[in-house]
Amino acid sequence: MLRFIYFLLFFLYFSKTFSANVTLPSTFTTDASDWVQVSNSGTTPAISGFTNAFVIIEASVGNIKITTTSGLKAISSYCGYTASDERSESEPTNCNGGSLTELGFSGTQSNINSALESLRFKGNSGTITIKTYETASGVKYSKSTEHFYNVVSDATNDNYEGANGARAKALASSYNGLDGYLCNINSQAENDFLEDLFVNHDTAPGDHTHQSMWLGGYAASKEINTWRDGPDAGTSIPTSGSEYFNNWNSGEPNNTAEDYVIMYYRVGKRGKWNDTTNTALDAADHYCIEYDHTDTLSTSSYATASITLTSTTSLDSSTKAIIRSQTITSSYLIRQSISNIQDRMQFTRNLDKNISNQNIKLALNIESEKKKQILNNLNSYFFNKDKNLFDNFAIWTKGTLGNGKIKLSNDILNEDIYNSNSLTIGVDSKLEKNNSLGLALTLVSRDSEIGSDEAYIDANSFNIASYASMMLDEKEWIDFLIGLGKIEFDIDRKVSSSFNNGSRDGKQIFSSFKYTKKPKKNLKKNISIYSKFDLGFTQLDSYTETGSSELIHYNKQYIKQATLGIGSNVSKVIDFKDGFFIPFVNFEAGGNIANISDAESSYTTSSSVSSYKIKNDNTSFYKLNIGLEADLYDNWEIKFSYDYYEEMTSENNRENQIQFTVVKKLMN
């Protein structure tokens, strides 16, 4: 009896030791609004019982990635890799991407476990499944069919074993418990996959007339060709015009005595099919084995496991898109206000004559001579001792019309910005040494649709900014501005067949510093290069939706932004009788060095608060601006231009604008 117990324990121990296994926690509850490492669950994903393995990881929702890929090999059709990448054994660094829903790679058990330890997930609640297969020489996996294949070179086919000999060897083979059979082909994708395996096989076909590979097609007793074995056994192989796939060479099949199907290798016929006899001397010396994944896999060489992830965030894709829209719009409102004012400062630098020398004045209705004297005394003390600042103002305006799009990404809906307008009204004065000082009011409105009729957001803002441009020397300037303002969002979110509504107010403060320098050489064209640094901060108030059901409460939201950019402006002043005009091109590129916002919200019927982080730091942007400026009759300044702006993020935020500026100089 004791011996029997020892034997039983020995058997159980070794049966477990030699069984393949995938270790995963069954469940994991976490905040997956940003990337979270699965090993943080307390159980590190791992495989055991393998030597060299092929791994597939699939996510039912959200995204997955591995950050450790050392020692791994790429698999065709996973992480963007091709069959050529798989043959060259490329390291699958693309599996560290940000928008993948499935991963595939191979390697030793040790290297795979290092990769699985770095497995990360982001998104809503869902399931991650890991499938692992022991690899075998020559066996390849097709993602399109989920079958395994092996192209075999067998010179004994020259000794008249032919198709029947190849079939016998295929039926006698197995892979991880799956029974083999000569390949059946049911789609162009499957045909292309096998053609690639055949053409790139380690052993090229012999010097036969056909240079071909046996497939599983067969025409018994001169009947129509059918697939002989496997799950498609008995399915006909048509010649044309059928629901079933075929890839016959021109004029084939052409002989009722030729009962077996081959795939050509020769250029000009490559990948096409032909019918031939079993024992033809010039028949194929390769054959293709297929293993159907629907068969029962051996537990000694295959293992799978799944983990159910429950994300603590309760925000759906529409709500996340609303939060993202408010964050991006808040940044846009600041960016647009800064852009309008900086364009004005750039334009005034192109004027050779001081505004005051053109008798440009703004008639300020200050009845008290004493008040005027006080203002001009302040000016004399701080700015200009020879001219009265408050007697030398110009009024200017600038408007923009635009639209834009933000792509669908992961679990966040797309956004269509169908109306984006701004109007800036400013007053400024040209001081000595080509300096200027001014004050500007900017109104911005922006309307967008989330998804397809899922939500609508109308944003309006008003801000005031003071600005100054100072010439350091003849070819260097510093521009500075600081502003503050108010913002209001009107939000309609679709719930079933009706909409919940909300109104949200906020405050903004922003500043910008820009350094511009022109080359020392006197060129025919006016060329300048610049660098700029913009800062902004937005506080959005808390609010609660109104509606019939599923009301959401949003806590206060704080949005921080900082961008650094460099650019170049090329223009040329062209004089004519009644003024001058300036065609120009401006290009700017840079990055968001800080663009972060944490948003918290909850359903009014729940005490659970969900967080969602918008994080666009370390992302780049570029901006192209082309247009024309003009000064007419010493009385009007006009500018017209086109703007294109794009942020290089997963959402690819793109905006187009048409800009116009009109300045009326008030004369004495």
C-alpha positions in Angstrom: 0.0 0.0 0.0 2.8 2.4 0.9 4.5 1.7 -2.5 1.3 2.5 -4.3 1.0 5.8 -2.4 4.7 6.7 -3.4 4.0 5.7 -7.0 0.8 7.9 -7.1 2.7 10.9 -5.6 5.5 10.4 -8.1 3.1 10.2 -11.0 1.2 13.3 -9.9 4.4 15.3 -9.4 5.9 14.5 -12.8 2.6 14.8 -14.6 2.4 18.4 -13.3 6.1 19.1 -13.9 5.8 18.1 -17.6 2.4 19.9 -18.2 2.5 23.3 -19.8 1.0 26.1 -17.8 0.2 29.9 -17.9 0.1 31.7 -14.6 -2.3 34.6 -14.3 -4.5 36.0 -11.6 -8.1 35.3 -12.3 -9.3 38.8 -11.6 -7.7 42.2 -11.1 -9.5 45.4 -10.0 -7.6 48.6 -10.7 -7.8 52.1 -12.1 -6.9 51.4 -15.8 -7.5 54.9 -17.1 -3.7 55.0 -17.6 -1.3 52.1 -18.2 -1.2 49.6 -15.3 1.2 46.7 -15.0 -0.7 43.4 -14.6 1.9 42.1 -12.2 0.7 44.8 -9.8 -2.2 42.4 -9.1 0.2 40.5 -6.8 0.6 37.6 -9.4 3.3 38.0 -12.1 2.2 36.5 -15.5 4.4 33.6 -16.4 4.6 30.4 -18.4 6.1 27.1 -17.4 6.7 23.7 -19.0 8.0 25.1 -22.2 11.4 25.3 -23.9 10.8 27.6 -26.8 7.3 29.0 -27.2 5.1 31.1 -29.4 2.8 33.4 -27.4 -0.5 35.3 -28.4 -1.9 37.8 -26.0 -5.4 39.3 -26.7 -7.4 42.0 -25.0 -11.2 42.0 -25.4 -11.3 45.8 -24.8 -8.7 48.5 -24.2 -5.0 48.2 -25.1 -2.1 46.0 -24.1 1.7 46.2 -24.5 5.0 44.7 -23.3 7.9 47.0 -22.5 10.6 44.3 -22.4 11.3 42.6 -25.8 14.9 41.6 -25.4 15.6 38.1 -26.8 12.1 37.8 -28.4 11.3 37.2 -32.1 8.6 38.9 -34.2 5.7 37.0 -35.5 4.0 37.9 -38.8 0.8 39.9 -38.6 1.3 40.9 -35.0 2.5 44.3 -33.8 2.8 45.4 -37.4 5.4 42.8 -38.5 5.6 40.9 -41.8 6.6 37.4 -42.8 10.0 38.9 -43.8 10.4 40.3 -40.3 9.6 36.9 -38.9 12.2 35.2 -41.1 14.9 37.7 -40.1 14.0 37.1 -36.5 13.5 40.9 -35.8 13.1 41.9 -32.2 9.4 42.9 -31.7 9.9 46.4 -30.2 6.7 47.5 -31.9 4.8 45.4 -29.3 5.5 48.4 -26.9 3.0 50.5 -28.9 0.2 52.5 -27.4 -2.8 51.2 -29.4 -2.5 47.4 -29.7 -5.2 45.0 -28.8 -3.2 41.8 -29.5 0.4 40.8 -29.3 2.4 37.9 -30.8 6.0 36.9 -30.3 8.3 33.9 -29.7 11.3 33.1 -27.7 12.7 31.0 -24.9 10.6 30.5 -21.8 13.0 32.8 -19.8 12.8 35.6 -22.3 9.0 35.3 -22.6 8.6 35.5 -18.8 10.6 38.7 -18.7 8.2 40.1 -21.3 5.1 38.9 -19.5 6.3 40.5 -16.3 6.2 43.9 -18.2 2.7 43.3 -19.6 0.6 46.4 -19.3 -3.1 47.2 -19.8 -5.1 50.4 -20.3 -8.9 50.8 -20.8 -12.3 49.8 -19.6 -13.1 46.5 -17.9 -12.3 43.5 -20.0 -10.4 40.2 -20.4 -6.8 39.5 -21.3 -6.1 36.0 -22.7 -2.7 34.4 -23.1 -2.2 31.4 -25.4 1.2 29.7 -25.5 2.4 27.0 -27.9 5.6 25.0 -27.9 7.4 25.8 -31.2 8.5 23.2 -33.7 11.0 23.5 -36.5 9.4 24.8 -39.7 5.9 25.2 -38.2 4.3 28.6 -38.8 1.1 30.2 -37.5 -1.4 32.1 -39.8 -3.4 34.8 -37.9 -6.0 34.9 -40.7 -6.9 31.2 -40.4 -5.7 30.5 -36.8 -4.1 27.3 -38.2 -0.5 26.1 -38.2 1.4 25.1 -41.3 4.6 23.3 -42.2 6.2 23.3 -45.7 8.3 20.1 -46.0 11.0 19.3 -48.6 11.0 15.6 -49.4 13.3 14.5 -52.3 11.8 10.9 -52.0 8.9 12.2 -54.1 11.3 11.7 -57.0 11.0 8.0 -56.3 7.3 8.0 -57.3 5.8 8.3 -53.9 4.1 11.5 -55.2 0.9 12.9 -53.7 -0.1 9.8 -51.9 3.3 9.5 -50.3 3.1 13.2 -49.2 -0.4 12.7 -47.9 0.6 9.6 -45.8 3.4 11.6 -44.2 1.1 14.6 -43.5 -1.6 12.4 -41.9 1.1 10.7 -39.8 2.4 14.0 -38.5 1.2 16.0 -35.5 2.0 19.3 -33.8 1.1 19.9 -30.1 -1.5 17.2 -30.3 -3.0 18.5 -33.6 -3.3 16.0 -36.4 -1.9 17.0 -39.8 -3.2 16.8 -43.4 -2.2 18.2 -46.7 -3.1 21.9 -46.9 -6.6 23.1 -47.9 -6.7 26.7 -49.2 -9.9 28.7 -48.7 -8.9 32.3 -49.3 -6.4 34.6 -51.1 -4.8 35.5 -47.8 -4.2 31.8 -47.0 -2.8 31.2 -50.5 -0.5 34.2 -50.2 0.7 33.0 -46.8 1.6 29.5 -48.1 3.1 30.9 -51.2 5.4 33.0 -49.1 6.4 29.9 -47.0 7.1 27.9 -50.1 9.1 30.5 -52.0 11.2 31.3 -48.9 11.7 27.7 -47.8 15.2 26.7 -46.7 15.3 24.1 -49.5 14.4 25.2 -53.0 12.5 22.8 -55.3 14.6 20.5 -57.5 15.1 21.0 -61.2 11.6 19.7 -62.2 9.4 20.9 -65.0 6.8 22.1 -62.5 8.8 22.9 -59.4 5.8 22.6 -57.2 4.3 21.7 -53.8 1.6 19.1 -53.1 -1.7 20.4 -51.7 -4.7 18.4 -50.4 -6.8 18.6 -53.6 -8.0 15.3 -55.2 -10.3 14.2 -58.0 -11.5 10.7 -57.3 -12.5 8.6 -60.4 -12.3 11.6 -62.7 -14.8 13.6 -60.6 -14.5 17.3 -59.7 -11.5 18.2 -57.5 -12.3 18.4 -53.7 -10.3 18.8 -50.6 -9.5 15.3 -49.4 -8.8 15.6 -45.6 -9.2 17.9 -42.7 -12.2 20.0 -41.8 -12.9 20.8 -45.5 -12.9 17.2 -46.6 -15.4 16.8 -49.5 -15.6 20.5 -50.2 -15.4 21.1 -54.0 -12.6 23.1 -55.6 -14.4 25.0 -58.4 -12.8 26.2 -61.6 -14.5 29.6 -61.5 -17.6 31.5 -60.4 -18.2 29.8 -57.0 -18.5 30.7 -53.4 -15.5 28.5 -52.8 -12.0 29.9 -53.3 -9.7 28.7 -56.2 -6.5 29.8 -57.7 -6.0 27.7 -60.8 -3.4 28.6 -63.3 -4.8 29.7 -66.7 -6.3 26.7 -68.5 -6.3 24.5 -65.4 -7.5 22.0 -64.4 -7.1 20.5 -67.9 -6.9 16.7 -67.7 -9.4 14.2 -66.3 -6.5 11.8 -65.7 -4.7 14.2 -63.5 -6.2 13.8 -60.1 -3.9 15.7 -57.7 -3.4 19.4 -57.0 0.0 21.2 -56.7 1.1 24.9 -56.2 3.6 26.3 -58.7 7.0 27.7 -57.6 8.1 29.0 -61.0 8.1 32.7 -61.7 5.1 33.6 -63.9 3.0 30.8 -62.4 4.0 31.3 -58.7 1.3 30.6 -56.3 -1.1 29.2 -59.0 -2.5 25.7 -59.0 -2.3 22.8 -61.4 -3.7 19.3 -61.6 -1.2 16.5 -62.2 -0.8 12.7 -61.7 0.4 11.0 -58.6 3.6 9.5 -60.1 4.7 12.0 -62.7 8.5 12.2 -62.8 8.3 16.0 -62.9 5.9 16.3 -60.0 6.4 18.2 -56.7 9.2 17.5 -54.2 7.6 19.7 -51.4 4.4 19.3 -49.6 2.4 21.4 -47.2 1.0 20.2 -43.9 -1.9 22.0 -42.1 -2.8 21.6 -38.5 -6.4 22.7 -37.5 -6.5 24.7 -34.3 -10.0 23.5 -33.5 -8.6 20.1 -32.7 -7.7 19.3 -29.1 -4.2 20.6 -28.2 -1.9 18.6 -26.0 -1.6 20.0 -22.4 2.1 19.1 -22.4 2.8 21.7 -25.2 0.0 24.2 -25.1 -1.5 26.3 -22.3 -3.9 29.2 -22.0 -5.3 31.4 -19.2 -7.4 34.5 -18.9 -7.6 37.4 -16.5 -10.7 39.5 -16.0 -9.8 43.1 -15.3 -12.3 45.4 -13.6 -11.4 49.1 -14.1 -12.5 51.3 -11.3 -13.2 54.1 -13.8 -16.9 54.2 -14.6 -16.5 56.7 -17.5 -17.8 55.6 -20.9 -16.2 56.6 -24.2 -18.6 59.5 -24.6 -17.9 61.0 -21.2 -14.1 60.6 -21.7 -14.4 62.4 -25.0 -16.3 65.3 -23.3 -13.6 65.6 -20.7 -10.9 65.5 -23.4 -12.7 68.1 -25.5 -12.9 70.5 -22.6 -9.2 70.0 -21.9 -8.1 70.5 -25.5 -10.5 73.4 -26.0 -9.2 75.2 -22.9 -5.7 74.9 -24.3 -6.9 76.1 -27.7 -8.5 79.2 -26.3 -5.3 80.3 -24.7 -3.2 79.4 -27.8 -5.5 81.3 -30.1 -5.5 84.4 -28.0 -1.7 84.4 -27.8 -1.4 83.8 -31.6 -3.7 86.7 -32.5 -1.6 89.2 -30.4 1.8 87.9 -31.4 0.8 88.2 -35.1 0.0 91.9 -34.4 3.4 92.5 -32.8 5.1 90.8 -35.7 3.2 93.0 -38.2 4.0 96.3 -36.5 7.7 95.4 -36.7 7.5 95.4 -40.5 6.4 99.1 -40.4 9.5 101.3 -41.0 7.7 104.4 -39.8 6.6 105.0 -36.3 2.8 105.2 -35.9 3.1 108.6 -34.2 4.9 109.9 -37.3 1.9 109.0 -39.3 -0.4 111.3 -37.2 -2.2 108.3 -35.9 -4.3 109.1 -32.8 -7.1 107.7 -30.8 -9.5 110.3 -29.6 -9.9 109.4 -25.9 -12.8 111.1 -24.2 -11.0 112.4 -21.2 -12.7 115.7 -20.3 -10.3 116.6 -17.4 -7.1 118.2 -18.6 -5.7 117.3 -15.2 -6.3 113.5 -15.8 -4.7 113.8 -19.2 -1.7 115.5 -17.7 -1.3 112.7 -15.1 -1.4 110.0 -17.7 1.1 111.7 -19.9 3.4 112.3 -17.0 3.3 108.6 -16.2 4.2 107.9 -19.8 7.0 110.4 -19.7 8.4 108.8 -16.6 8.2 105.2 -17.6 8.3 105.0 -21.4 8.8 108.0 -23.7 10.0 111.3 -22.5 9.5 113.2 -25.7 6.1 112.1 -26.9 2.8 111.7 -25.1 1.9 108.0 -25.1 -1.8 108.6 -24.8 -1.9 110.7 -27.9 -0.6 108.0 -30.2 -2.8 104.9 -30.3 -4.0 102.7 -33.2 -7.1 100.4 -33.1 -6.7 97.0 -34.7 -8.9 93.9 -35.1 -8.2 90.3 -36.0 -10.7 87.5 -36.8 -10.3 83.8 -37.5 -12.7 81.2 -39.0 -11.8 77.5 -38.5 -12.6 73.9 -38.1 -10.9 70.7 -37.0 -11.0 67.0 -36.1 -9.8 64.8 -33.3 -9.6 61.1 -34.2 -11.2 58.2 -32.4 -8.6 56.6 -30.1 -8.8 53.5 -27.9 -12.0 53.9 -25.9 -12.6 57.6 -26.6 -14.9 58.8 -29.3 -13.8 61.1 -32.1 -14.6 64.9 -32.2 -15.7 67.0 -35.1 -15.0 70.7 -34.5 -17.3 72.3 -37.0 -17.2 75.9 -35.9 -14.1 77.6 -34.4 -14.1 81.5 -34.5 -12.2 84.2 -32.8 -12.2 88.0 -32.7 -9.5 90.2 -31.1 -9.8 94.0 -30.8 -6.8 95.8 -29.6 -5.3 99.2 -29.1 -1.5 99.8 -29.2 1.1 102.5 -29.6 4.3 102.5 -31.5 7.0 103.9 -29.2 10.6 104.9 -29.8 13.1 102.4 -31.2 10.3 100.4 -32.9 8.9 99.3 -29.5 5.2 98.9 -29.0 2.8 98.6 -26.1 -0.9 97.5 -26.2 -4.0 96.0 -24.8 -6.3 93.4 -26.5 -9.7 91.9 -25.9 -10.3 88.4 -27.4 -13.6 86.6 -27.9 -13.4 82.9 -28.9 -16.2 80.5 -29.7 -15.9 76.8 -30.6 -18.6 74.3 -31.3 -18.1 70.5 -31.7 -19.8 67.2 -32.0 -18.7 64.1 -30.1 -19.0 60.8 -32.0 -22.1 60.6 -34.1 -24.8 62.6 -32.2 -23.4 61.4 -28.9 -22.7 64.8 -27.4 -22.4 68.5 -28.3 -20.1 71.1 -26.7 -20.3 74.9 -27.2 -17.4 76.8 -25.7 -17.2 80.6 -25.3 -14.4 82.7 -23.8 -13.5 86.3 -23.1 -10.1 87.4 -22.1 -8.0 90.6 -21.8 -4.2 90.7 -22.3 -1.6 93.4 -22.1 1.4 93.1 -24.4 4.7 94.7 -25.3 7.4 94.3 -27.9 10.9 95.6 -27.2 13.7 95.9 -29.7 17.0 94.9 -28.1 19.0 96.0 -31.2 18.3 96.5 -34.9 17.7 92.8 -35.5 16.5 91.4 -32.1 13.2 91.6 -30.3 11.5 90.3 -27.2 7.7 90.0 -27.1 5.8 89.5 -23.9 2.2 89.2 -23.0 0.1 88.3 -20.0 -3.7 87.8 -19.9 -6.6 86.4 -17.9 -10.1 85.5 -18.8 -13.3 83.6 -18.4 -14.6 80.5 -20.1 -18.0 78.8 -20.4 -19.0 75.4 -21.7 -22.5 74.3 -22.6 -22.6 70.5 -22.8 -25.4 68.2 -24.1 -24.7 64.4 -23.5 -27.0 61.8 -25.1 -28.6 59.3 -22.8 -30.9 56.8 -24.5 -33.1 58.9 -26.7 -32.7 62.3 -24.8 -29.9 64.6 -23.7 -28.6 65.5 -20.3 -27.5 69.1 -20.1 -24.8 71.0 -18.2 -23.2 74.4 -18.0 -19.6 74.8 -16.7 -17.7 78.0 -16.0 -14.0 78.5 -15.6 -11.1 80.9 -15.3 -7.9 81.2 -17.3 -4.5 82.9 -16.9 -1.7 82.8 -19.5 1.5 84.3 -20.6 4.0 84.1 -23.5 7.6 85.0 -24.0 9.0 85.2 -27.5 12.5 86.0 -28.7 13.0 86.9 -32.4 16.3 87.5 -34.3 17.0 88.4 -37.9 20.2 87.3 -39.8 22.9 89.9 -40.0 23.1 89.8 -43.7 21.0 92.2 -45.7 18.8 89.9 -47.7 16.1 90.9 -50.2 13.7 88.9 -48.2 12.8 89.6 -44.6 13.8 86.4 -42.7 13.6 85.9 -38.9 13.9 83.0 -36.6 12.3 82.8 -33.2 11.8 80.8 -30.0 8.8 81.0 -27.7 7.6 79.7 -24.4 3.8 79.7 -23.6 2.3 79.0 -20.2 -1.4 78.6 -19.3 -3.6 77.5 -16.4 -7.3 76.8 -16.5 -9.6 76.1 -13.6 -13.0 74.6 -14.5 -15.7 74.7 -11.9 -17.7 71.7 -10.7 -21.1 71.1 -12.2 -23.9 68.5 -12.3 -25.9 67.6 -15.3 -29.6 68.1 -15.5 -31.8 65.5 -17.2 -34.0 62.5 -16.6 -31.4 59.7 -15.8 -27.8 58.8 -15.4 -26.8 62.2 -14.3 -23.1 62.8 -13.9 -21.4 65.2 -11.4 -18.0 66.6 -12.3 -15.6 67.9 -9.7 -13.3 70.9 -10.3 -10.8 70.3 -13.0 -7.3 72.0 -13.3 -5.6 72.1 -16.6 -1.9 72.9 -16.8 -0.1 73.6 -20.1 3.4 74.6 -21.2 4.7 74.6 -24.7 8.1 75.4 -26.2 8.4 76.1 -29.9 10.8 77.4 -32.5 10.0 78.8 -35.9 10.9 80.9 -38.8 9.2 83.7 -40.7 10.0 84.7 -44.3 8.4 87.8 -45.8 9.1 90.5 -48.4 8.0 94.1 -48.4 6.7 95.3 -51.8 6.1 99.0 -52.1 3.6 100.6 -54.5 2.1 104.0 -55.0 -0.5 104.0 -52.2 1.2 101.8 -49.7 2.9 98.4 -49.5 2.0 94.7 -49.1 3.9 91.8 -47.5 3.5 88.2 -48.6 4.8 85.8 -45.8 5.3 82.2 -44.8 5.6 81.1 -41.2 6.5 77.7 -39.9 6.6 76.7 -36.2 7.3 73.3 -34.5 7.6 72.4 -30.9 6.3 70.3 -28.1 4.0 70.2 -25.1 6.4 70.0 -22.2 3.5 70.0 -19.7 -0.1 69.4 -20.6 -1.8 67.5 -17.8 -5.3 67.4 -16.4 -7.0 65.1 -13.8 -10.7 65.0 -14.1 -13.0 63.4 -11.4 -16.6 62.6 -11.9 -19.3 60.3 -10.6 -22.9 59.3 -11.2 -25.2 61.1 -8.8 -26.7 57.8 -7.8 -23.2 56.4 -6.8 -20.7 57.3 -4.1 -17.8 56.0 -6.3 -15.7 58.8 -7.9 -13.9 58.0 -11.1 -10.7 59.7 -12.2 -9.6 60.2 -15.8 -6.2 61.8 -16.7 -5.6 63.7 -19.9 -1.8 63.7 -20.4 -0.4 65.2 -23.6 3.1 66.1 -22.4 6.1 65.0 -24.5 4.0 65.3 -27.6 5.0 67.5 -30.6 3.1 69.9 -32.8 3.7 72.0 -35.9 2.0 75.0 -37.4 2.1 76.4 -40.9 0.9 80.0 -41.7 0.8 81.6 -45.1 -0.7 84.8 -46.1 -0.5 88.5 -47.1 -0.4 91.8 -45.2 -1.0 95.2 -46.6 -0.8 98.9 -45.6 -3.1 101.0 -47.8 -3.3 104.8 -48.2 -1.6 105.3 -44.9 -4.9 104.6 -43.3 -5.7 100.9 -43.4 -3.8 97.8 -42.4 -5.2 94.5 -43.7 -4.0 90.9 -43.3 -5.4 87.6 -44.7 -3.8 84.2 -44.0 -4.4 80.4 -43.7 -3.3 78.4 -40.7 -2.8 74.7 -40.3 -2.1 73.3 -36.8 -1.6 69.6 -35.9 -0.6 67.9 -32.6 1.3 64.6 -33.1 -0.6 62.5 -30.6 -2.6 59.2 -30.9 -5.7 61.4 -31.5 -4.0 63.5 -34.2 -5.6 66.8 -33.2 -5.9 68.8 -36.5 -7.2 72.4 -37.0 -7.6 74.6 -40.0 -8.2 78.4 -39.9 -8.7 81.3 -42.2 -7.5 84.6 -40.5 -8.3 88.2 -41.3 -7.1 91.4 -39.7 -8.3 95.0 -40.2 -6.7 98.0 -38.6 -8.2 101.5 -39.0 -5.8 104.3 -38.1 -7.5 107.3 -36.6 -6.0 110.5 -38.0 -5.6 114.0 -36.5 
